[in-house]
Amino acid sequence: MSTNKEWNLVASELAKKSENSIRSIWEDSKNGPNPLLKVITLQIGDPTVFGNFKVAPETREALRNALETDTFSYMSCEGPESSREPVAQYVNTNNDKVSSSLDVPRVTSKDIILTSGCSMALEMCFRVFALPGENILLPRPCWGYSTWILGYGIEARYFDLDPMKEWQVDIKHLESMINDKTKAILINNPGNPCGNVYSKEHLLEILEVAERHKLPIISDEVYEFFTFPGVQFYPLATLSKTVPILTCSGLTKRFIMPAARMGWIVINDRNNVLSDIKEGLLNIAGRNFIPNSTLVKALPGILENTPQQFFDDNSKTVSIHALSVFNILKTCPGIVPIMPKGAMYLMAKIELDKFPEIDTCLAFTQRLFHEQSVGVFPGFPCFNFPGFFRIVLTVPEDLIIEACERIKTFCEKYYKADGQSLEA
Ligand SMILES: *Cc1c(COP(=O)(O)O)cnc(C)c1O
């Protein structure tokens, strides 16, 4: 038997491959702002950072009531019936709001699994479908799903979204990425980082591909109904009678509660093709246990009592910010902003050939931070989409406007219409 002579401790492959590029860039960007300018970060997708978005009073009340307890027992791993039933009702009520030609069957508490945030819901869905060597199809650009995939040896295969077509899925490209190792397609609508909200027609096109290849869809709807005034959101599961869909959502964005770590999976399975998957999800849930019991107890009150006005006010505010940002960025030389329709983000293209001193979007964002103290995330590596940057729209309006004006100053300094370098 060989014995170690040194403390030779290294992190596992899983740990190494679970790096979250957003987190690393954020940590990194804390170094080196311009000391003469107040730092404005439009980076982290957390609407609570500046205090201008708060939880609804109804949420505070529900949390207070949930704390009136002297028992903290373990709960069943998918969550107690008393909290899953209200989620089922919330889903049914939401689905009913959407005019659909299909008669949408009800989901019941048996179709709900409570999770620790939407991230855990997504991770459980990836793991229940795919083994190492198999793959999940992800949009490009997208949020950091690969953090939850690559560590397990699952392959992430990317299909393109088209910035010139309101970030719609390139359906041909999606279909071309499917191979015999593909286990599921991930759709994020409304989306991060693009702020896309898909039309019914476009969602039907996506469903048609899933149907033809008999692939389930993992639908990340954490921004469900978070759309700008006049824009209709369609829960994917209301549009198909046949494609099995695992919808992942939670309190994080719509209820402005990121740190509550309260999410759920809705198992949409009209034809009982997911029974094995459901069993698998319950097994995986048993490894982790569900969120904190106080949140679980508060959940029914939060879902039932939060008024529509709360959601309307929040999305209206974000839509006003979006328009201000769009209008300023439109006047920045070398920048092409793309107007979002929902969620909390705006993506802008950098015409890198017009900035001869700057090679990449990462270099652009780093220099912007260094000179103007404005933090934005680069499309690459954060969202696997070079040549763009993302702005978080929940920052207070005066700050977001000042930030955009500094971006303009920055662009005017480095923009060269003929694409030639300064030395030329
Ligand atoms: C914020 C976010 C989530 C969920 O985050 P949790 O904090 O884990 O609930 C999921 N998907 C997208 C696209 C997000 O932006």
The ligand as an SDF file (V2000), in Angstrom:
LIG
                    3D

 15 15  0  0  0  0  0  0  0  0999 V2000
  -31.3590   34.1890  -12.7890 C   0  0  0  0  0  0  0  0  0  0  0  0
  -31.5670   33.0690  -13.7490 C   0  0  0  0  0  0  0  0  0  0  0  0
  -31.9160   31.7640  -13.3240 C   0  0  0  0  0  0  0  0  0  0  0  0
  -32.1550   31.3350  -11.9350 C   0  0  0  0  0  0  0  0  0  0  0  0
  -31.4780   31.6050  -10.9420 O   0  0  0  0  0  0  0  0  0  0  0  0
  -31.7080   31.1010   -9.4550 P   0  0  0  0  0  0  0  0  0  0  0  0
  -31.0970   32.2020   -8.7050 O   0  0  0  0  0  0  0  0  0  0  0  0
  -30.9730   29.8130   -9.3400 O   0  0  0  0  0  0  0  0  0  0  0  0
  -33.1720   30.9190   -9.2090 O   0  0  0  0  0  0  0  0  0  0  0  0
  -32.1400   30.8030  -14.2850 C   0  0  0  0  0  0  0  0  0  0  0  0
  -32.0320   31.0640  -15.5840 N   0  0  0  0  0  0  0  0  0  0  0  0
  -31.7130   32.2840  -16.0250 C   0  0  0  0  0  0  0  0  0  0  0  0
  -31.6520   32.5080  -17.4860 C   0  0  0  0  0  0  0  0  0  0  0  0
  -31.4530   33.3280  -15.1370 C   0  0  0  0  0  0  0  0  0  0  0  0
  -31.1270   34.5290  -15.6000 O   0  0  0  0  0  0  0  0  0  0  0  0
  1  2  1  0
  2  3  1  0
  2 14  2  0
  3  4  1  0
  3 10  2  0
  4  5  1  0
  5  6  1  0
  6  7  2  0
  6  8  1  0
  6  9  1  0
 10 11  1  0
 11 12  2  0
 12 13  1  0
 12 14  1  0
 14 15  1  0
M  END
$$$$
